[in-house]
Amino acid sequence: MAEVLNIVGGGLAGSEAAWQAAQAGVDVVIHEMRPRVGTFAHQTGDLAEMVCSNSFRSDDDEQNAVGLLHWEMRAADGLVMATADRHRLPAGGALAVDRDPFAASVTAALMAHPRITRRDAEITDIPADGHWIISTGPLTSAALGQAIQRETGSEALAFFDAIAPIVHADSIDMSKAWMQSRYDKGETEEERTAYLNCPMDKAQYEAFIDALLAADKTEFHEGETAGYFDGCLPIEVMAERGRETLRHGPMKPVGLTNPHAPDIKPHAVVQLRRDNALGTLFNIVGFQTKMKYGAQTDVFRMIPGLEEARFARLGGIHRNTFLNSPTLLDRQMRWRAHPHIRFAGQITGVEGYVESAAMGLIAGRMAAAQILGQPLPDVPQDSAMGALIHHITGGAEAKTFQPMNVNFGLFRPLDGVRGGRRGRKDRYKAYTDRAKAAWQGWLAQSTLDADAPAA
Ligand SMILES: Cc1cc2nc3c(=O)[nH]c(=O)nc-3n(C[C@H](O)[C@H](O)[C@H](O)COP(=O)(O)OP(=O)(O)OC[C@H]3O[C@@H](n4cnc5c(N)ncnc54)[C@H](O)[C@@H]3O)c2cc1C
């Protein structure tokens, strides 16, 4: 009997996974709980519903990493991108989408496919056998979330993200900042210099606190806050509790000596920590925040050394179910402990509609390949898809893992191209050229044939 691929959750990721697997010749069942069981954000029973903004962000495939991801998904005959293109709204260089006809069209295309069926059901347990993709998203139902957490342990499945801003390393002014771990702790030189420190004098600290208090903040969505605030306060909330709170918390200046001014004790120090193995990204430690994006860039550029900072992603705190993928998933998106199950979408620790759909595309193809007995090579790290997969399945620091958007900081640096702000245009073009070639090469090696005998 032909083996079936079961997909839990027909959101952006599950819809694309279903399409890719069915197109490869595999029978698919989508298990979707809506409309019978709702979430606080979804409004309909359609598949691929966009819950908030209607934007797929930049469509520039030469200068923008998310635009590049669009390109790669189009090259792989992605249903989500083809449908978004058909329901495009005017939005300058961005790809804005008419959300209701978009979701209705994705649903209709999937339901018209002879290999796809839908079951209106909430899956509440870890499937014991068969072939599965779990793509239940940031609002995974409570029963399934708890079942996953029982298997992974509480450290490895989070129900909220607490994202500190992430800065491109080459945009930090090292004539002001320096590398040093507090009290020079660590066995190796690498550990003793694991943190990047930005010093503040008293006037700079006071101005920073004023700016934090005055900044525009976003509100939690209704239903989002339950059980949150225990361990991980936004910095502006810490500042509201007292002007000195941050100086005794994430900005404490002790155990550090500024080599640029060894005789002056900093009043406060902002610390950044490496965010990926490549060393191209640093996160600002303890700076999770609900400040609006525009306010964040203004406030964080007040930090000495970050005046010219470019942000790979800004901070945030949301209701978000996601795995510690670097410890749990292999390069083929399989759950190491249960290899008959893959994960896809936002639950893997990517962030955003496009990234989620992209992970669905890969998981769908990988699962189909496994069922057909025609295993696929790993996705090349130089493609946008590969940069993301590499990050979530091992490139990211597991201890501090938080959801990630696609961005050029995830790409392996290129030899011979100019760094910094000035070289950006040429550098991004070089990244996207390299990515497209790598992706096309992978696609050419990855054609599946449902009629071929299994390997
Ligand atoms: C409030 C909110 C606002 C957001 N705003 C944006 C934004 O503006 N832009 C952006 O790019 N991203 C945004 N996101 C992130 C966005 O959700 C994801 O980018 C994207 O929808 C994730 O795709 P997904 O397929 O992983 O999950 P989803 O699209 O959420 O799909 C998961 C599906 O699984 C179903 N499901 C859950 N549990 C079960 C179960 N046990 N059994 C069966 N079915 C189940 C759900 O009903 C849902 O249909 C937002 C997220 C939230 C929560």
The ligand as a MOL file (V3000), in Angstrom:
LIG
                    3D

  0  0  0     0  0            999 V3000
M  V30 BEGIN CTAB
M  V30 COUNTS 53 58 0 0 0
M  V30 BEGIN ATOM
M  V30 1 C -0.4280 37.1190 16.6570 0
M  V30 2 C 0.5860 36.8130 15.5930 0
M  V30 3 C 0.9030 37.7810 14.6520 0
M  V30 4 C 1.8490 37.5190 13.6510 0
M  V30 5 N 2.1380 38.4510 12.7000 0
M  V30 6 C 2.9730 38.1750 11.6820 0
M  V30 7 C 3.2090 39.1190 10.6550 0
M  V30 8 O 2.6500 40.1950 10.6580 0
M  V30 9 N 4.0680 38.7850 9.6570 0
M  V30 10 C 4.6940 37.5840 9.6220 0
M  V30 11 O 5.4580 37.3270 8.6650 0
M  V30 12 N 4.4770 36.6490 10.5760 0
M  V30 13 C 3.6430 36.9300 11.6180 0
M  V30 14 N 3.4100 36.0150 12.6110 0
M  V30 15 C 4.0860 34.7910 12.5790 0
M  V30 16 C 3.1920 33.8710 11.7610 0
M  V30 17 O 2.3010 33.1330 12.5010 0
M  V30 18 C 3.9970 32.8860 11.1030 0
M  V30 19 O 4.9140 33.5980 10.4070 0
M  V30 20 C 3.2620 31.9350 10.1620 0
M  V30 21 O 1.8650 31.9810 10.1410 0
M  V30 22 C 3.7010 30.6360 10.6620 0
M  V30 23 O 3.3740 29.6730 9.7440 0
M  V30 24 P 3.1530 28.2070 10.2750 0
M  V30 25 O 2.6590 27.4210 9.1360 0
M  V30 26 O 4.3580 27.7500 10.9830 0
M  V30 27 O 2.0070 28.3770 11.3890 0
M  V30 28 P 0.4720 28.8000 11.1460 0
M  V30 29 O 0.3330 29.5710 9.8980 0
M  V30 30 O 0.0090 29.3800 12.4160 0
M  V30 31 O -0.2200 27.3880 10.9120 0
M  V30 32 C -0.3060 26.4320 11.9360 0
M  V30 33 C -1.6160 25.6880 11.7680 0
M  V30 34 O -1.6500 24.5850 12.6480 0
M  V30 35 C -2.9460 24.4750 13.1970 0
M  V30 36 N -2.8220 23.7160 14.4440 0
M  V30 37 C -2.2470 24.1010 15.6060 0
M  V30 38 N -2.2430 23.0800 16.4920 0
M  V30 39 C -2.8300 22.0260 15.8840 0
M  V30 40 C -3.1080 20.6860 16.2670 0
M  V30 41 N -2.7670 20.2180 17.4720 0
M  V30 42 N -3.7390 19.8630 15.4000 0
M  V30 43 C -4.0900 20.3160 14.1700 0
M  V30 44 N -3.8550 21.5840 13.7410 0
M  V30 45 C -3.2150 22.4240 14.5750 0
M  V30 46 C -3.4050 25.9140 13.3210 0
M  V30 47 O -4.8120 26.0130 13.3490 0
M  V30 48 C -2.8180 26.5540 12.0790 0
M  V30 49 O -3.6870 26.5010 10.9870 0
M  V30 50 C 2.4880 36.2580 13.6230 0
M  V30 51 C 2.1670 35.2880 14.5770 0
M  V30 52 C 1.2240 35.5560 15.5450 0
M  V30 53 C 0.9050 34.4940 16.5540 0
M  V30 END ATOM
M  V30 BEGIN BOND
M  V30 1 1 1 2
M  V30 2 1 2 3
M  V30 3 2 2 52
M  V30 4 2 3 4
M  V30 5 1 4 5
M  V30 6 1 4 50
M  V30 7 2 5 6
M  V30 8 1 6 7
M  V30 9 1 6 13
M  V30 10 2 7 8
M  V30 11 1 7 9
M  V30 12 1 9 10
M  V30 13 2 10 11
M  V30 14 1 10 12
M  V30 15 2 12 13
M  V30 16 1 13 14
M  V30 17 1 14 15
M  V30 18 1 14 50
M  V30 19 1 15 16
M  V30 20 1 16 17
M  V30 21 1 16 18
M  V30 22 1 18 19
M  V30 23 1 18 20
M  V30 24 1 20 21
M  V30 25 1 20 22
M  V30 26 1 22 23
M  V30 27 1 23 24
M  V30 28 2 24 25
M  V30 29 1 24 26
M  V30 30 1 24 27
M  V30 31 1 27 28
M  V30 32 2 28 29
M  V30 33 1 28 30
M  V30 34 1 28 31
M  V30 35 1 31 32
M  V30 36 1 32 33
M  V30 37 1 33 34
M  V30 38 1 33 48
M  V30 39 1 34 35
M  V30 40 1 35 36
M  V30 41 1 35 46
M  V30 42 1 36 37
M  V30 43 1 36 45
M  V30 44 2 37 38
M  V30 45 1 38 39
M  V30 46 1 39 40
M  V30 47 2 39 45
M  V30 48 1 40 41
M  V30 49 2 40 42
M  V30 50 1 42 43
M  V30 51 2 43 44
M  V30 52 1 44 45
M  V30 53 1 46 47
M  V30 54 1 46 48
M  V30 55 1 48 49
M  V30 56 2 50 51
M  V30 57 1 51 52
M  V30 58 1 52 53
M  V30 END BOND
M  V30 END CTAB
M  END
